């Protein structure tokens, strides 16, 4: 395999869909949604259907075009990641993991959106009754972690980006 890092994408997809299946099976059994308090007052697991993007953004927008636009955005993002990853050295481990982790998250939610028309979110983080983070899933987490790793790699390797923008020999 030319790029072993694509196994990260596969792992994210498998774990994401396994957790979504478990949550859907257990918490939405018989049409009755249940909530599981993991850390009372801070973290719980629940079953939420999200027609928007990560963390529920755009879920309230009603348009017949929304599923196509969201799917198109996911396809473009995956293509950009594939091209960028193929142009980067494989020895930039952190960068490759960041890109493939992000791609796994994007594909995880993309597959849900295409198959079901929505994405299952189930992780609720809140601080008592004063702060609520939008409900999310492991694919959203993979995207967030992947982007954070990408930023870390960019800070650690600023010269690598300069190599891409440096003119070729003989050019001015």
Secondary structure, 3 states (H helix, E strand, C coil): CCCCCHHHHHHHHHHHHHHHHHHHHHHCHHHCCCEEEEECCCEEEEEEEECCCHHHCCCCCCCCCHHHHHHHHHHHHHHHHHHHHHHCCCCCHHHHHHHHHHHHHHHHHHHHHHHHCCEEEEEEEEECCCEECCCECHHHHHHHHHHHHHHHHHHHCHHHHHHHHCCCCCCC
